Amino acid sequence: MDRDTDFLGRYRSISSKLKKRFLRKPNVAEASDQFGSLAKTLENQECSSYAAISSLAKARCEHTLSNMPAEAQALIDATHHFMHAEEVDHALKCPGFEENLTAGINCYNHAIRVYIELKQPALAATLSIQLADSLRKMEKPSEAMGHYQRAADLQYQSPLDCLHSLGQVASCKIETGDYDGALGVLTEMEYLAQERGSSGQGGRPIGAFSDVLANCQVSRVLLLMLLQPTPQRIRPEHAQTLERYAWESTEEVSPVVECLSEELFLLMQSVVMACQSRDMESLQALQADLWRHLTSEQNHLLHLVINKLSHADQETTFE
């Protein structure tokens, strides 16, 4: 007997207990336990898709019993099995219609709705992040960013968690080439970090908020250098950001700038000046000095800036 036939036989045997009979109620609790045991057996046999179907059947039983926490857990189990099956197919480059992925996303969304009904937004946000991480692992950043954004919306009472999720949204936008969108998200993060992390009226953000603010500021400057908006089209908040890095800046020292080390601020100031004067030699020298101060994503952005300016110079030379 092959696995498919064995699974179908056992699944139907358990399902038959849910049929209504004359003068006899279906034993839903027993069926739920047996679906759970079947799912564990199939998981051990590395039959992820079948394990997911069994967990989904268990979730339906728990829904019938109005046991929402158990329903949510069964949905999460089903989700993990579906996503594992999809990740295996993705790693092996198997052709298909991503049916396991679609089923997994549906289970995730259902479980999230259950946790929201249970008034547990933190758990709902955690599931959104897990789903987004899985999608990103499968090289689907455009699909992942929406789930990171939903997590951020659910984490409104936990500002640091919210900032982390928004950071993932910005990273996904950078991966997909939506640099203007990433700039908008990072600007929103700066405002949030200053509002929720400030030690007093207009004071400098403290602790982890200061690190977030510094990271956002550097990424925003690099994105502005990459986008090179014209004076007529640049938004006021972005113009104000670049004004902080002018040699003759008359602006008072901002709490945002105070979050940067003096060395990093001077290097970023030099980058802005080099980009504005199209000094490629200085910019390439600064890249070596900045490398250890930047994250891998920021180093990638700086590389894109240099490439863009280099290509622009070459086109000007040919003209």
LONU-88856 format. One record per residue (C-alpha): x negated, y negated, z negated. Coordinates in nm, 4 decimals, padded with zeros to 6 digits. Layout:
REC          X          Y          Z
REC          X          Y          Z
...
This chain:
REC          X          Y          Z
REC    00.0000    00.0000    00.0000
REC   -00.1524   -00.3351    00.1030
REC   -00.1558   -00.6451   -00.1151
REC    00.1240   -00.8218    00.0734
REC    00.3659   -00.5326    00.0346
REC    00.2717   -00.4807   -00.3305
REC    00.3247   -00.8508   -00.4086
REC    00.6610   -00.8637   -00.2305
REC    00.7799   -00.5515   -00.4130
REC    00.6860   -00.6860   -00.7569
REC    00.8197   -01.0342   -00.6811
REC    01.1564   -00.8999   -00.5668
REC    01.1744   -00.6694   -00.8665
REC    01.1387   -00.9636   -01.1053
REC    01.3706   -01.1846   -00.8991
REC    01.6453   -00.9213   -00.9163
REC    01.6698   -00.9889   -01.2906
REC    01.7888   -01.3414   -01.2108
REC    02.0940   -01.2257   -01.0157
REC    02.4282   -01.2731   -01.1847
REC    02.6010   -00.9466   -01.2734
REC    02.9489   -00.8733   -01.4023
REC    02.9692   -00.9504   -01.7757
REC    02.5937   -00.9914   -01.7954
REC    02.3829   -01.3068   -01.7954
REC    02.0495   -01.3185   -01.6095
REC    01.7511   -01.2736   -01.8424
REC    01.5707   -01.5902   -01.7295
REC    01.3209   -01.5951   -02.0190
REC    01.2036   -01.2398   -01.9453
REC    01.1738   -01.3154   -01.5743
REC    00.9680   -01.6260   -01.6537
REC    00.7234   -01.4250   -01.8657
REC    00.6906   -01.1604   -01.5941
REC    00.6305   -01.4189   -01.3218
REC    00.3590   -01.5669   -01.5439
REC    00.1948   -01.2248   -01.5921
REC    00.2144   -01.1580   -01.2181
REC    00.0473   -01.4930   -01.1466
REC   -00.2431   -01.4106   -01.3822
REC   -00.2883   -01.0662   -01.2249
REC   -00.2957   -01.2154   -00.8752
REC   -00.5372   -01.4858   -00.9878
REC   -00.7761   -01.2175   -01.1128
REC   -00.7430   -01.0460   -00.7750
REC   -00.8325   -01.3781   -00.6052
REC   -00.4931   -01.3973   -00.4327
REC   -00.4498   -01.7701   -00.4944
REC   -00.1546   -01.8299   -00.2611
REC    00.0492   -01.5476   -00.4141
REC   -00.0493   -01.6556   -00.7650
REC    00.0814   -02.0030   -00.6778
REC    00.4152   -01.8667   -00.5548
REC    00.4537   -01.6671   -00.8783
REC    00.3731   -01.9740   -01.0916
REC    00.6255   -02.1740   -00.8923
REC    00.8906   -01.9092   -00.9642
REC    00.8016   -01.9335   -01.3343
REC    00.8454   -02.3129   -01.3152
REC    01.1951   -02.2682   -01.1698
REC    01.2833   -02.0340   -01.4549
REC    01.1610   -02.2846   -01.7138
REC    01.3630   -02.5567   -01.5408
REC    01.6730   -02.3389   -01.5736
REC    01.5931   -02.2990   -01.9438
REC    01.5506   -02.6812   -01.9731
REC    01.1983   -02.6251   -02.1074
REC    01.0301   -02.9249   -01.9438
REC    00.6805   -02.8900   -02.0996
REC    00.6593   -02.5247   -01.9874
REC    00.7973   -02.6211   -01.6460
REC    00.5271   -02.8858   -01.6063
REC    00.2532   -02.6386   -01.7080
REC    00.3784   -02.3777   -01.4610
REC    00.3825   -02.6412   -01.1861
REC    00.0252   -02.7381   -01.2738
REC   -00.0802   -02.3722   -01.2551
REC    00.0887   -02.3404   -00.9157
REC   -00.0844   -02.6571   -00.8006
REC   -00.4282   -02.5341   -00.9016
REC   -00.3724   -02.2053   -00.7180
REC   -00.2489   -02.3773   -00.4010
REC   -00.5376   -02.6264   -00.4046
REC   -00.7933   -02.3518   -00.4674
REC   -00.6578   -02.1582   -00.1687
REC   -00.6812   -02.4731    00.0458
REC   -01.0360   -02.5498   -00.0728
REC   -01.1444   -02.1958    00.0189
REC   -00.9903   -02.2325    00.3654
REC   -01.1557   -02.5740    00.4027
REC   -01.4976   -02.4399    00.2993
REC   -01.4663   -02.1495    00.5427
REC   -01.3366   -02.3865    00.8147
REC   -01.0329   -02.1643    00.8714
REC   -00.7858   -02.3043    01.1261
REC   -00.4392   -02.3703    00.9874
REC   -00.1645   -02.6185    00.9175
REC   -00.2747   -02.6997    00.5596
REC    00.0390   -02.5390    00.4194
REC   -00.1345   -02.4676    00.0870
REC   -00.2374   -02.8327    00.0615
REC    00.1164   -02.9539    00.1347
REC    00.2621   -02.7144   -00.1233
REC   -00.0023   -02.8170   -00.3780
REC    00.0718   -03.1880   -00.3317
REC    00.4446   -03.1230   -00.3719
REC    00.3818   -02.9316   -00.6962
REC    00.1551   -03.2084   -00.8272
REC    00.4189   -03.4725   -00.7509
REC    00.6902   -03.2634   -00.9182
REC    00.4774   -03.2120   -01.2306
REC    00.4002   -03.5845   -01.2433
REC    00.7722   -03.6657   -01.2301
REC    00.8339   -03.4207   -01.5151
REC    00.5675   -03.5860   -01.7333
REC    00.7091   -03.9298   -01.6554
REC    01.0521   -03.8053   -01.7663
REC    00.8859   -03.6765   -02.0835
REC    00.7422   -04.0283   -02.1339
REC    00.3826   -03.9047   -02.1096
REC    00.2261   -04.1421   -01.8529
REC   -00.1292   -04.0498   -01.9550
REC   -00.0752   -03.6863   -01.8542
REC    00.0979   -03.7983   -01.5332
REC   -00.2022   -04.0207   -01.4535
REC   -00.4436   -03.7338   -01.5190
REC   -00.2593   -03.5191   -01.2647
REC   -00.2678   -03.8023   -01.0091
REC   -00.6449   -03.8272   -01.0543
REC   -00.6891   -03.4503   -01.0223
REC   -00.4924   -03.4545   -00.6974
REC   -00.6908   -03.7500   -00.5643
REC   -01.0223   -03.5832   -00.6579
REC   -00.9187   -03.2663   -00.4744
REC   -00.8215   -03.4621   -00.1623
REC   -01.1478   -03.6531   -00.1696
REC   -01.3416   -03.3298   -00.2070
REC   -01.1697   -03.2144    00.1134
REC   -01.2858   -03.5335    00.2875
REC   -00.9451   -03.7032    00.2796
REC   -01.0196   -04.0414    00.1152
REC   -00.7325   -04.2204    00.2912
REC   -00.4833   -03.9761    00.1341
REC   -00.6634   -03.9833   -00.2026
REC   -00.6508   -04.3604   -00.2549
REC   -00.2715   -04.3683   -00.2937
REC   -00.2879   -04.1177   -00.5781
REC   -00.5713   -04.3103   -00.7493
REC   -00.3531   -04.6217   -00.7221
REC   -00.0591   -04.4387   -00.8790
REC   -00.2872   -04.3281   -01.1645
REC   -00.3936   -04.6902   -01.2181
REC   -00.0281   -04.7990   -01.2302
REC    00.0438   -04.5326   -01.4934
REC   -00.2599   -04.6370   -01.7014
REC   -00.1426   -04.9946   -01.7614
REC   -00.1771   -04.9447   -02.1382
REC   -00.5363   -04.8137   -02.1066
REC   -00.7294   -05.0900   -01.9278
REC   -01.0620   -04.9057   -01.9000
REC   -00.8951   -04.5984   -01.7515
REC   -00.6985   -04.8249   -01.5180
REC   -01.0212   -04.9962   -01.4067
REC   -01.1852   -04.6604   -01.3392
REC   -00.8941   -04.5510   -01.1188
REC   -00.8960   -04.8833   -00.9334
REC   -01.2696   -04.8361   -00.8790
REC   -01.1929   -04.5063   -00.7081
REC   -00.9365   -04.6852   -00.4874
REC   -01.2058   -04.9354   -00.3850
REC   -01.4534   -04.6543   -00.3134
REC   -01.1992   -04.4755   -00.0915
REC   -01.1377   -04.7976    00.1002
REC   -01.5122   -04.8396    00.1523
REC   -01.5366   -04.4788    00.2744
REC   -01.2623   -04.5421    00.5294
REC   -01.4135   -04.8721    00.6457
REC   -01.1421   -05.0925    00.4930
REC   -01.3902   -05.3432    00.3509
REC   -01.1396   -05.6269    00.3213
REC   -00.9052   -05.3977    00.1254
REC   -01.1920   -05.2894   -00.1007
REC   -01.2786   -05.6548   -00.1645
REC   -00.9196   -05.7212   -00.2706
REC   -00.9180   -05.4280   -00.5155
REC   -01.2531   -05.5288   -00.6672
REC   -01.1286   -05.8866   -00.7099
REC   -00.8231   -05.7528   -00.8921
REC   -01.0544   -05.5458   -01.1127
REC   -01.2590   -05.8543   -01.2019
REC   -00.9496   -06.0409   -01.3151
REC   -00.8297   -05.7420   -01.5177
REC   -01.1698   -05.6885   -01.6836
REC   -01.1898   -06.0564   -01.7812
REC   -00.8324   -06.0643   -01.9086
REC   -00.8369   -05.7401   -02.1090
REC   -01.2029   -05.7275   -02.2126
REC   -01.2720   -06.0850   -02.3178
REC   -01.3761   -06.1417   -02.6786
REC   -01.2029   -06.4796   -02.6877
REC   -01.0643   -06.7660   -02.4803
REC   -01.2949   -06.7883   -02.1785
REC   -01.5480   -06.5690   -02.3547
REC   -01.7727   -06.3066   -02.2031
REC   -01.6235   -05.9548   -02.1738
REC   -01.7756   -05.7080   -02.4152
REC   -01.8884   -05.3459   -02.4001
REC   -01.7784   -05.1350   -02.1059
REC   -01.5752   -05.4259   -01.9646
REC   -01.8990   -05.6189   -01.9151
REC   -02.0486   -05.3285   -01.7165
REC   -01.7353   -05.3045   -01.4995
REC   -01.7430   -05.6787   -01.4347
REC   -02.1106   -05.6728   -01.3342
REC   -02.0542   -05.3793   -01.0999
REC   -01.7520   -05.5486   -00.9386
REC   -01.9403   -05.8736   -00.8939
REC   -02.2335   -05.7120   -00.7119
REC   -02.0046   -05.5061   -00.4871
REC   -01.7908   -05.8110   -00.4045
REC   -02.0948   -06.0185   -00.3053
REC   -02.2234   -05.7386   -00.0807
REC   -01.8799   -05.6991    00.0802
REC   -01.8611   -06.0739    00.1437
REC   -02.2035   -06.0587    00.3085
REC   -02.0789   -05.7703    00.5224
REC   -01.7503   -05.9371    00.6209
REC   -01.9036   -06.2853    00.6670
REC   -01.5698   -06.4737    00.6532
REC   -01.5746   -06.8171    00.8155
REC   -01.5322   -07.1271    00.5960
REC   -01.1842   -07.1731    00.7443
REC   -01.0694   -06.8190    00.6610
REC   -01.2429   -06.7447    00.3305
REC   -01.0095   -06.7235    00.0313
REC   -01.0719   -06.9719   -00.2558
REC   -01.1671   -06.7008   -00.5082
REC   -01.4258   -06.5584   -00.2667
REC   -01.5675   -06.9023   -00.1874
REC   -01.6014   -06.9621   -00.5616
REC   -01.7895   -06.6338   -00.5973
REC   -02.0436   -06.7308   -00.3294
REC   -02.0781   -07.0784   -00.4802
REC   -02.2225   -06.9171   -00.7961
REC   -02.5175   -06.7897   -00.5905
REC   -02.6064   -07.1178   -00.4205
REC   -02.9485   -07.2560   -00.5152
REC   -02.7994   -07.5948   -00.5976
REC   -02.4869   -07.4641   -00.7696
REC   -02.3144   -07.7262   -00.9821
REC   -02.0722   -07.4760   -01.1310
REC   -02.0969   -07.3920   -01.5001
REC   -02.2372   -07.0492   -01.5767
REC   -01.9469   -06.8072   -01.5376
REC   -01.8796   -06.5185   -01.7796
REC   -01.8995   -06.2972   -01.4699
REC   -02.2564   -06.4070   -01.3939
REC   -02.3529   -06.3708   -01.7611
REC   -02.2801   -05.9979   -01.7284
REC   -02.5683   -05.9632   -01.4819
REC   -02.9282   -05.9403   -01.5919
REC   -03.1383   -06.2429   -01.4959
REC   -03.3451   -06.0327   -01.2546
REC   -03.0384   -05.8899   -01.0798
REC   -02.8744   -06.2329   -01.0540
REC   -03.1845   -06.3831   -00.8917
REC   -03.2119   -06.0915   -00.6492
REC   -02.8448   -06.1214   -00.5505
REC   -02.8867   -06.4970   -00.5126
REC   -03.1788   -06.4292   -00.2783
REC   -02.9689   -06.1808   -00.0796
REC   -02.6956   -06.4408   -00.0272
REC   -02.9480   -06.7004    00.0855
REC   -03.1257   -06.4523    00.3170
REC   -02.7968   -06.3476    00.4766
REC   -02.6817   -06.7050    00.5273
REC   -03.0133   -06.7985    00.6903
REC   -03.0339   -06.4611    00.8730
REC   -03.3830   -06.4003    00.7309
REC   -03.4149   -06.0284    00.8123
REC   -03.7698   -05.9961    00.6838
REC   -03.6780   -06.1279    00.3388
REC   -03.3599   -05.9196    00.3325
REC   -03.5500   -05.5968    00.3997
REC   -03.7997   -05.6836    00.1268
REC   -03.5137   -05.7517   -00.1140
REC   -03.3602   -05.4139   -00.0292
REC   -03.6654   -05.2404   -00.1774
REC   -03.6491   -05.4548   -00.4926
REC   -03.2758   -05.4052   -00.5365
REC   -03.2681   -05.0280   -00.4844
REC   -03.3055   -04.9331   -00.8507
REC   -03.0478   -05.1920   -00.9646
REC   -02.7679   -05.0739   -00.7365
REC   -02.5384   -04.7723   -00.7278
REC   -02.5515   -04.5415   -00.4259
REC   -02.2358   -04.7065   -00.2918
REC   -02.3845   -05.0553   -00.3310
REC   -02.7065   -04.9462   -00.1627
REC   -02.4927   -04.8162    00.1244
REC   -02.3190   -05.1541    00.1493
REC   -02.6528   -05.3369    00.1533
REC   -02.7706   -05.1014    00.4285
REC   -02.4574   -05.1872    00.6301
REC   -02.5209   -05.5597    00.5792
REC   -02.8767   -05.5307    00.7089
REC   -02.7671   -05.3207    01.0073
REC   -02.4919   -05.5670    01.0989
REC   -02.7229   -05.8686    01.0826
REC   -02.9954   -05.6809    01.2711
REC   -02.7555   -05.5909    01.5539
REC   -02.6264   -05.9485    01.5650
REC   -02.9836   -06.0775    01.5996
REC   -03.0561   -05.8301    01.8794
REC   -02.7442   -05.9354    02.0692
REC   -02.8457   -06.3014    02.0325
REC   -03.1950   -06.2199    02.1651
REC   -03.0555   -06.0381    02.4713
REC   -02.8244   -06.3291    02.5485
